[in-house]
Amino acid sequence: MAEQTRVRRGRGRPPGPPVDQKQRRAQLLDAAEAAIRESGPDVGLADVAAAAGLTRSAVYASFADRNALLTALANRHARLIVERLGAIIGGITDPADQTRAAIDILAGWFEDEPELARALSAHLLPTTPSADGVVVDALTSILTEGFRARGRDEAPAATWAHALVGAISTTIAWWSTTRTVSRSDVVDHLFLLVWSGFAGLG
């Protein structure tokens, strides 16, 4: 009888299976993407919890606050951008064409994901290193290899990478909201600016 009483009160129930935090974070990031695409960049953690079918406490167990969630989501998309960048670099041999294609990849992301771009663009800029490190690190490696291949000093690679990501991201973010010029035009303008710097190094 005593045992039955404990079961009725919930004391005798076995604990549920442990939560896979990595899987839970991925689930919440998927939900955040869906909520932002549907409702815009101002969604809150309650919206994310509802989209995931979870409680807000479950969200807070994985992310300290909304900023932490958006930073993690920005990192996810930064990795996607880097993957596309790697595919382009691997399939194009001309450095000028590689540079223009890389700029176009970022412009394409802003064009294809307007709501996510509005929500995450600030987290992809160099002012938030934890968010932009994936892109900057990849670009630093590309520039370092390029300098080495041409017998140049590789020391400027990291500086150039941060400058390029900052200038290109800021410009594309501006273009995505104003659309005062076409996508091909803004890519061409940025390419000419960036390539003139490369050309100055010979």
Residue pairs with C-beta under 8 A, 6 or more apart in sequence:
3 12
6 12
7 13
19 61
21 62
24 58
24 61
24 62
25 62
25 63
25 72
27 52
27 54
28 48
28 52
28 54
28 59
28 62
28 63
28 69
29 69
29 72
29 73
29 76
30 52
31 48
31 49
31 51
31 52
32 43
32 48
32 51
32 69
32 70
32 73
33 73
33 116
34 51
35 43
35 47
35 48
35 50
35 51
36 43
36 115
36 116
36 119
37 113
37 115
37 116
39 47
40 115
40 118
40 119
41 115
41 116
41 118
41 119
43 119
44 66
45 56
45 59
45 60
45 63
45 65
45 66
45 69
46 56
48 59
48 69
49 55
49 56
49 58
49 59
52 58
52 59
59 69
63 69
63 72
70 119
70 120
70 123
71 123
71 128
71 130
71 131
73 116
73 119
73 120
73 123
74 120
74 123
74 124
74 128
74 131
74 132
75 130
75 131
75 134
77 109
77 113
77 116
77 120
77 124
78 124
78 131
78 132
78 133
78 134
78 135
79 134
80 109
81 105
81 106
81 109
81 135
82 134
82 135
82 138
84 105
85 102
85 105
85 138
86 138
88 98
88 101
88 102
88 105
89 98
89 102
89 142
92 98
92 101
95 146
95 198
96 191
96 195
99 191
99 194
99 195
99 198
100 187
100 188
100 191
100 195
103 168
103 187
103 190
103 191
103 194
104 183
104 187
106 168
106 169
106 172
107 172
107 175
107 183
107 186
107 187
108 183
109 117
110 117
110 121
110 172
110 173
110 175
110 176
111 176
111 183
114 176
117 173
117 176
118 176
118 177
120 131
121 169
121 173
121 176
122 128
123 131
123 132
124 131
124 132
124 135
124 169
125 131
125 132
125 165
125 166
125 169
125 170
126 132
126 136
126 162
126 165
126 166
126 169
129 136
132 165
132 169
135 165
136 158
136 161
136 162
136 165
137 161
139 161
139 164
139 165
140 157
140 158
140 161
143 154
143 156
143 157
143 160
143 161
144 154
144 157
146 152
147 153
147 154
147 156
147 157
148 154
150 202
152 201
160 197
164 194
167 190
167 193
167 194
168 190
168 194
171 186
171 190
172 186
172 190
175 181
175 183
175 186
181 189
